[in-house]
């Protein structure tokens, strides 16, 4: 139940004076929600200093200034395109006010000669003179109030002015209970010189003086509140799991030795380390919730197969869930190759299975004769029952909501869960993204993997690239060709257009896959390419993860300058999976900007996904990085992951210590923490994994 002290904050936006039926949906769209609290979380982007300067001579070009002067002259426009001009003078200098397409009589009424006026706006230079075009404020100091000392500036949308949004925010501040208890460690508040919760909100939405340091402290305070709310949710999820009981899945050394002996290669140190961590988790009586994070080609599937062997050798079944039928079939084939020779039965269950095949698989899962099943969301349908499900593996986990994972986990009593991701992220963000999980990282590539040679080429060499792709196909190889868009009339670098052109130029079967296709058609196109019925696949970024075609040796990415680094890296990972030399050709449209050039140079220099993720974070920020939005890392309302990494670390330790001391949050501070969790823990689909 929500604490009644928070009720006013969760009232509808139309409870504010001035928000009617027409304005309410506009305001909801701006603030990303329908409550007064959502409005208060729409913080100002900046603040404008509107203090009246001592003299016109003090105005700095290129900055907003509030100036006082006597109306010295009025100049009518000399042409239709020229402005009306008002000249102010204060004894130290002149300021010209420019008004385009204005009413001359109105202007002369606003600026009578010899009268004092206060104006506020951007001061620029024009023909050697200080000029202010269309001032934000015009005040007669003898009759009206001066501009606000400091003005918060908000992000806006059509139909709203800054003044209206600010007015609504000031109203909303009255809904914040001034007597809410402090949930932050008082020592930290003192050390950082932070205001309390309401004072921080007030200092941002309704400051009484222009103080950039105070704005920063107030925002940092609210950012920490959000970090603390999120980290406490993670800590409570961990504590809850620790209290629950899961069946212990003991290690079977002989079974693992048999699997390793059957391999034509030796696992990397990272694979061995990750499996030891997973193995220990599965042997415990608390449910495992572990993330296996590994770069493209780092060998996550082998580690998951070792976990499945541990489960099977102890009498438990494994369910392996993938986001698409193609990936589910692919994982089935890999698992079947690894495990069937050892005597384990592996099956695939997807939406396409015929009734007789499906019935046979359902019976095998129910009686326990199937040890490992690879499938899509079909796995958590009601008709699917397991005899003894002990391990759930979720591939490309950011594509599933927490409800999907929990429905599959609900097929047994607290099964162990391993979620996998091929999306490296900066290590500084790992806690923000996966704070509710233990994380194992595969940061080594298996020996013998051939590096993908990456080249950046201007699109003026398109014909050369088409020729190279044609020669590779004639040698028995296959190729991907990625386009940024599906179909745009005025752009030739689209999937539909390129598919038609390449089909004509090369005279070979060319596949096409993009996000507008029906799932069954998309899976069919991917399967045709994987099986070799098509030799070239033209696609959008829907193929960025998971498609495994060892015969594919060329990845062409058209208009590469428009993609993020992490996304380019994921696309490049679709090739180089066999034993032939492979190439990634980045076609760009010149001239390249500095950021785009740095992005492509980074990709040419390294194949280390973690290094690439760090570079992408610095270049583009977290919001644009592949996978992070889906993973719930960028839905913070206040906290800036680039600026506040230190606050996340402090919050992690503080929340962990508090939940350890007070697991039921019954202490005074624990009760206060419940309030900030209610305010700042999102109800998102990727909530902490219970």
N, C-alpha and C positions, 0 to 999 in steps of 0.2 A: 504494500500500500504506500502511495506517495505521501510524504510528510506534508501536513496541511500548510506549513509555512511556505511551501513552494507552489501552492495552488494558484496564487495570482500570476506567477510567471508562466504558467501553462494555460492561461486563458487565451481565447482566440484573439487574433489581431483586431477584429472589429469591435473588441471591447475598448479599444483606444478611441478617444474623441477624434472625429474627422475621418475615420476609416469606415467607408460605407461599402455597399455591395459591389460597386464598380472598382473601387480602389483596392479592396481586399485581395483579389487574385493577383493583381500587379505587385503588391507588396509581398505576398507569399512567394512569388516567383523570384523576387530580388533577394529575399533573406533565406530562401531554401527551407521554408517551413511555415506553419500556420499559427505559431504561438508568439506571445510577447517575448518569451525567452529567445526564440529564433531571431527576433529583431535585435535584441541586445547583443547577440553574438555576431551580428553584422557590424563589425567594428570599423571605425574610420580608417581610411587608407593613409591619410596624412592630416596634418593640422596647419592652418594658415595663421600666421602672426598678424593680427589686425590692429595692434597698438599704434596710436597716432605718433608718427615720428616728430622729432623736435623741429625739423625744417625740411623743406623740399630738397635742399642741398644734401641731406642725409640719405636720400633715396638711392638704392643700389640697382643698377640696370640688370634686368633679368630676374628680379625678385618682386614679389607682391609687397606693396607698401600702402599705408594709410597716411594721407598727407592733408595738410590744412593750408588754405591760401585764399587770397582775395581775387574775385573775378576781375581780370585785367582787360580782356578783350574777347570779342566774338567775331569769328570769320566764317562767312557763308561759303558753301562749296563753290568751286569755280567750274565744275563739270558734274555730270550725273554720277560719275564713279568716284569723285573726290569726297572727303568727309566734311561735315561741319566741325569747326574747331573752337574750343573754349580754352583760353589761356588763364591760368592761375599764377599768382605771384605772392610771395611771402616775405620779401626783403632779402632772401638768400638766393633765390633762383626762380625760374619759370617752369611750369608744368603744362604741357598741351594735352587737352582731352580731345580725342577724336571720336566722332559719332558718324557712322555710315548709314545712309538712307533713313535719317532721322527727321522729325518734324521741327523745323527751325523755330517756329513760334513757341512750341513746348520747351525747347532748349533754352531760349531766352528767358522764359518764365522760370525755369529751374536755376538759371545762372544770371541773375540780374547784375549788371556792372557795379562794382564797388562792394558787393556783398561777400561775406565769408562762406566758404563751403569746405566740407570734409569729403574726400573721395578715397576709395580703396580699390586697388586692382594691380595688374602687372605693369611695371614700369619698364619701357623699352626705349631704345634710341632711334630717332628718325630724323634724318638730315641734320645731325649734330644736336638735336634737342631731346629733352626728356619727354616721352609721350605715353599716355595711358589711353588705350582704346576700349571704349564701352566699359567704364568702371563698374565693378561689382556692387558698390555702394555709393550713393550720393546723398549727403546729409546736410541739412541746414542746422548748424549747431545751436542756433538760437531757438529752434522749434522742435527738433527731433533728437532721438537717442543716437549716440555714436555707434559705429559698427561694433560687433562683439570683439572683445580683446583677443580671443582666439576662436577660430571657426573650424570644427571638425569637417573633413571632406570625405564623403562616402562614395563607394561604387554605386552607380545608378542604373536604372533601366528606363525605357521609354514610358512616359506617363508620371514620372516622379522627379521632383526637384530636390536638390540637396537640403534646402531649407525645410521642406516637408518631412524628409526622412529624419533630419536632426530633431525636428519638433516631436515626432513620434517617439524617438529614442529617449528624449528627455522625459516625456510622459511615462514611458516604460520603466524608467529608473525608480519611479515612485512605487512600483510593484515589488521591488527588492527589499526584503526584510532586513532592516539595519542591525538586527540582533542575532543574525545567524552565527552559530559558534564557529571558531577557527578550526579548520581541518588540516592546515599546514603546520608542520613542526615549528613552534614559536622561535626556536633558535635560528632556523633558516630564514624566517621572516625578518628577524632582527639583523642577521648577517647581510642579507640582500637589501635591507631597507625597503621592504615591500609594503604597500598599503594593504588594508584588509579587503575582503572580496567586494563589498559594495563600493568602497572608496576607489578601488581599481576601475570598476565599471564607470563610476562617475567621472574619474579623472580622464577617461578616454572619450566619453560621450558628451560630457558637460564640464570641461576644464575651466577654471577661473583665471588661469594665467598660462602663458606660452612657455613651456618648460620641456624641451625634448627629452631630458634625462628622466623626468617624471613620467612622460608618456611611455618610455621604454620600460621603466620599472613596473608600471601598471600592466603593460602587455605581458611582460615576463611572468608576473604574478599569475595572471589568468592562464598563460601557457602552462605553468607548472600545475595549476589546478587540474587542467585537462590531462596532463601526463600522469598525475597522481590518481585521477579517476580511472584511467585506462589500466595503469599498472596494478592498481588494487583489484580490478576485475580479473586480471590475469592471475594475481596471487591467490585470490579466492577460488578461482577455477582449479588451480594446482592443489590447493589445500583440500578442496572437495574431492578431487580424484584420489588423493592420498588416503582419504578415509574410506573410499570404496574398495571393494574386493574384486579382484580379477583372478581367473584361473592361472596358476603358474605354468608356464610352458618351458620345461627344462631343456637345456642344451643336450643335443645328441652328437657327441664328437665324431662318431663313426659315420653318421649320415653326412655331416659337413665335409669330412675328409673324402668321402666318395664323390661328392659334387666337385670339390676342388681338383681331385685327381682326374676327373673327366674333362677338365678345361684344357684347351690348347695354349693357355697363357697363365701367367701368375697374377693374381689380383694386386692392385696397387696398395701402397701403405694406407692411403685414405680409405679405400674400400674395406680393408681389414679393420681399421680403427672404427669406422662407422658401424660395421657389423658387430663388433664387440659391444659397442654401446647399445645397439638394438637388442642383441642377445641377452644382455644383462637386464634390460627393461622387461623383456618378455618372460624372463625367469622369475621376476618379482610378482608379488600378489597385488600390486597396484596397477591399474590400467595404463599401459604405455600410450603416450601421445607425443610422437616424435616426428619432426620434419627432417627428411633427407633431401638436402639441397645440393645439387650438383650441376656443373656446367654441361653444356651439350657434349655428349660422348664421354662423360666421366665415369659411366658404368653403374648408374642407379639400378638398372634392371637386375644385374647380377646380385647386388646387395639385397634387393627385395626377394630374389629367388632363394637366397640363403636363409632369409627370415621365414619364407614359406616352407622350406625343408625343415627348419626347426619346429614349426607348427605341426607339419605332417608326421614327423617322426615321433611326436608326442601324442598323436591321436587327434589333432585338431585340424580344422579346415581353414583355408584362406580364401577370402573374396578380394579380387583385384578389380577396382573400378576405374574406368577411363572415360573421358568426356565424349568420345565419338566411337562409332562402330569400327572405323578403320583402325584406330589406336587400340581398341579392345582386341580385335583380331590379331593385330601386330604383337601385342603383349602375350596373347595366347600362344602364338607360334614360337616366340622366344622362350617362354616358360616351358612349353611342351618339349622343345629341343633340349633344354637343360635338365628337365625333371623326369620325363618319361623313361629314359634309359635307366634311371635309378629305381623304377618301379612305382612312381607316383602317377596318378591319373589327373590330367589337366583337361579342362573343358572351356568352351566359349559360350556365353549366353548373351545374345543381343536381340533387338526387336525384330530382326529379319528371320529368325529361326523358324522353320516349318514346325507344324504342330507335333509331328511324331518325334523330331529331333529334340524339340523343346521339352516334351514330356519325358524323354529318356534322361535328359540332363537334370530336370527337376527331381526325378526319382533318385538319381545318383547323388545329388546334394542332400536329399532327405535321408538316405540310408548310409551316407558317409563313404560311399565307394569313390566319389570324386573328391580329391584332396584339394585341388586349386581350381577356382573358376575365375575366368577373366570376362568382364562384361561392362555394359553401360548402366544407365539408370534402371535398366530392366532387372538388375540384381535386387533392388529393394521393393519390387512389386510384392503384393500380398501372397501370391502363389508360390514365391520362392522361400523355401524353408531349409535350414541347415541342421544336420545331425549334431554337429559340435563345432560351431564357428569360433575360432580363437584369434584370428588375425584379419584385420581389414586394411588393405593397402589402397590408397587413393592417389592416382596419378594426375599430374597437372592440377593440383588441389585448388588453385585459385579460380578454376572454372566451376567449382561446386560451392553451393551455399552450405552453411552449417547444418541446415535442415536435411539436405541430401545425405551428408556424412552420418548424421545421427540416425536417419531412417535405416541405413545399412547396418550401423552399429547395433541398432535395436533388434537385429536378428539373433542376438545372443546376449548373455548376461555379461556386460562390461568386457567386450573383446578388446584386445590390444589394437592400436591404430597407428599406422605408419602413413604419413602423407608425403608426397614427393613433388618437387618442383625443379624445373630446368632453368629457372629464372634467377641468375645470380643477382644479388643486391648488395649495395655497399654495406660493409660490416657494421658501420655506424648506425644503419637503419634496421639491422636484424632484430633488435629488441622491439622496435616499434611495430614491425610486421608480424613477428612470430613470438610475441611475448608470452603467449599461453602454451607454447610448445618447447620441448627440448629440441635442440638443433644439432644435426650431424652434417658436416660439410665435406663434400668430395671436391678437393681442390687439386687433384692430380689427374692427368690423362693416362689411360693404359698405354703401355710400351708398344711401339710399332705403329701407332696411329699417324697417318701421313698428314702433315699440316696442309691446310687449304691456302693456296696462293691467292692473295687478294690484290686486285688491281682496280684503280679508279680511272675511268675513261670518259672523255666528253661525248655527248650523244651524237656529235658530228661523225663519230666512228661507228655508228649503228650498223652499217652494212658489213663492216669487218666482223663485228660480233655475231651477226646472223650467220655469216659464212663459217665462223669457228664452231658455232653450235651445230650447223649442218654436218661438218666434218666429223665431229664427235659422235653424232647419232649414227653416221655411216660406219663408225668403228665399233658400234654396238653399245655405246654409252647412252645415257639419258640426261636430260637437262630440265631445270626449272627456269621460268621467266616470270619475275614478279613485277606487277604494275601497281601504282599507288591507288588507282581508282577503278571502279567497275566499268563505267561508261559515261563519258562526258562529251557532249557534242563538239566543243571547241578545243579539245585536248586529244592529241594522238597517242599519248602514253597511257592508254587504258587497257584493261584486260580484254574486253570484248573486241576492241579495235586491233590490238596486237595479236590476238588469237586468229582473227581473220587474215591478217597480213602474213603471219608466219606459216599458216596452213598453205597459203598460196605460194610463198617464197620457197619453202623447204620440201613440199610435196610428201610429207610424212604425217602419220596420225598425230594430231595435236589435241591435248585435253584442255579443258577450261574449268576452273573452279573459283567461285567467289561467294561472298557472304549473302547475296540475294537468292542463291539457289536453295531449293528444298534440301533438307538434310540427307534424304535418300539419294538425291541426284549428286550432291557433293561427295558423299561416301563412294558412290559408283565411279565418279571421275577419278578420285584418289586411288581407288582399287585398280582401275584400268591402268593407271600410270605405274603403280607398284608391281603389277603383274606383267607389264611390258606391252600391253595392248596399245598403249600410246607411248611415244618416245619422248615427247616434250610436253610439259605441263605449264600452261600460262595461268597465273593465279594472282589473287591479291594476297594480303598477309594472313589469310585463313590457314596457310600452310606453315606458319611460323614455328609451331611446336609439334613434335611427335612423329611426323611422317618419316618413315625409315625406308629408304630405297638405296641399297648399296651400289647399284649401277649408276646412280646419278652423280655426275662428276662436274657439272657446271651449274652455277647459280648466277643468273643475270638479274640485277635489281635496277629497274628503270626509275629515273628521277630519285636516285639514292640520296641526294642532298636534302630531301624532305623527310627522311625517316630518322628516328632516334637511334642512338648508338646501340642500345641494348636490343632493339628490334632488328637492326641490321645484323647483329651478332647471332641472334636466334635464327634468322633466315639463312645465314651462312652455314649454320650447323646442320642444315638439311643435306649438305654434300660432304664428301670426304669420309664416308662411312664404309667404303670398300677399300681395296688395295691399290686402286689406280690414282695417279695424280689428279687433284681436283682444284677447281678455280672458282673464285667469286668475283664477278665483274660488276663494278659499281658504275653505272652509267649516270652521269650528271649533266645538267644543262648549264653551260657556262654563261656568265662568270660566277665563280663560287664566292660566297661571302666568307668572312674569316671563321665564323663558328662552324659552318658546313665543311670548310677545308680541314679544320682541326678534327672534326668528327671522322671524316674519311681517312685522314692520316692516322688517327688512333687505331682504326679498324685494320689498316694495312700493317701497322707495327706489331700488333699483339693479337693472340687468340685467347688470352686469359679473360674469362668472363667477369671475374671479380674486378680486375683492373678496368675493364671496359665499363662496368656498372659504376665505379667510382667516377670515371671521366664523364659519363652520361649525367650523373647526379650534379657534377660541377657545371656542366654546360647547360642543362635544361631544367634542373630541379626535380623533385620527386614526383610531381604530378604527371609528368610525361613519360615516366619510365615504365617499360613493359611489365605488366603484372602487378605493379604496386597499387594501382587503383582497385583492381579486383581483390587484392589481398587485404584491403582495408587500411593501408598505411597512409593514405592521403586524404582521409575524411576528417582529419582534425579541423576543428573550427577556429582555433586560436593558435595552437602550437605550430611553429615552422620547423620542419625537420632539419633544414640546413642551419638554422640559427640556434636551435634549442637542444642539440644532442646532449649537452651536459645536464640539462634539466631532466631529460628522460632517464639518464643514469642515476641521478639522485632519487628520482621518484621510484625507480625499480627497487633500490635498496630500502628506501623508507617504507614503501608499501609492503615489501616482503617481511621486514622486521615487525611492522604493526600487525599484520595478519598472523604471524607466528605467535606473537604475544596475546593477541585477542582475535582468535579465529571466528568468533561469532559477532565481532564488532559491537560489543556491549559496553565498552568503556566510553568515557565522554568523547574522546577523540574518534573512537570507532563509530559512535553515533553520528558525529559530524561528517565523517568520511562517507557515510551512507548518503548524505545530502549532495555532496559533490559528485558522487557516482550517478545519482539520479539526474543531475544536471548535465554531466559531460561524458557519460559513457554512451556511445551510439548504439542504437538498436539496429545493427547492420547484419547482413546475412552471413558475414564472416566473423561472428561473435566468437569469444573464447571457446575453444574445443573442450566440451565437457567429456 
